Amino acid sequence: MKNNKKLPNFLIVGAAKAGTTSLYYYLKEHPEIYMSPIKEPKFITSNFLKFPFKGRGDELIERNIVKIWEEYCSLFREVNDEKAIGEASADNLYYYEQSIHYIKKFLGDVKIIIILRNPIERAFSAYMHLVRDNREFLTLEEALDQEENRKRQNWEFIWYYKDVGFYYNQVKAYLESYSKVKIYLFDDLKRNPLDLVQDIYRFLEVDDLFVPSNIGEKFNISGVPKNKLINEFLTRPNPLKSAIKPLVKLFLSEHNIQRLYNELLQRNLKKPQMKPKTREYLKNLYKKDILKLQDLINRDLTHWLSS
């Protein structure tokens, strides 16, 4: 299995809601990189997670999970002479203990890319993502209180707003288990996406002067929909969208379709603010983990605690 030249030789393993979708699309543009046509196959975690997931709308997520090895391999059958082959299942970081074992089993010592976001902001973004998709009906504070119940009931990991943000053990395990690991910050992606992406190109040993045409575009944006009908149309499968997509493809490239989708989605979302008391609670919750993490990755993360 590990000797197959048409299998991933790098993985973006997380964190969820930290820019993995943007990285996926930026890397997909590079002629020497092949990205899985499904951004998150989640094959690795399908080997040990229990199904079905029980959260609202989780059945749609589960429907897109690639659970069969042969089906996973088929995602990469269109690989030609690309030097770097990858995918971006963002649950692999959170489920690090089991994921590391199965990545090694199926893919060997692949290159690992990790991108981390202030866990306070990441938690709020995950919450807003599910609000956007009309799946989360509780307030953030109520949802944080319900997290342990949701875990016990086997809701999908996107609902674990608090737990996903404890990065220290996750990152440490990957650093100890793989010979080539790169760690980036969402802050850097926002500040200078091209510098970050070209550093990834160097890590993957492809042309690092390449500039993706979609650099700086935002993907998988979270927020509260201004118009729920427009949001439903944009974010959920529906017959009308399926019918018009082939027609749209006659006039627009895949890149321009994605750009139009992002623009429409962003215009229809508003960004509420987290309550100061909740922010303070999360800051205290993550403080110890953040301070350990900054020593581990040799990056100053104190701004995560002061924002």
Buried (B, 14 or more C-beta within 10 A) or exposed (E): EEEBEBBBBBBBBBBBBBBBBBBBBBBBBBEBBBBBEBBBBBBBBBBEBEEEBBBBBBEEBBEEBBBEEEEBBEBBEEBEEBBBBBBBBBBBBBBBEBBBBBBBEBBBEBBBBBBBBBBBBBBBBBBBBBBBBBBBEEEBEEBBEBBEEBEEEBBBBBBBBBBBBBBBBBBBBBBEBBEEBBBBBBBBBBEEBEEBBBBBBEBBEBBBEBEBEBBEBBBBBBBBBEEEEBBEBBBEEEEEEEEEEEEEEEEEEEBEBBBEEBEBBEEBBEEEEBEEEBBEBBBEBBEEBBBBBBEBBEBEBEEBBEE
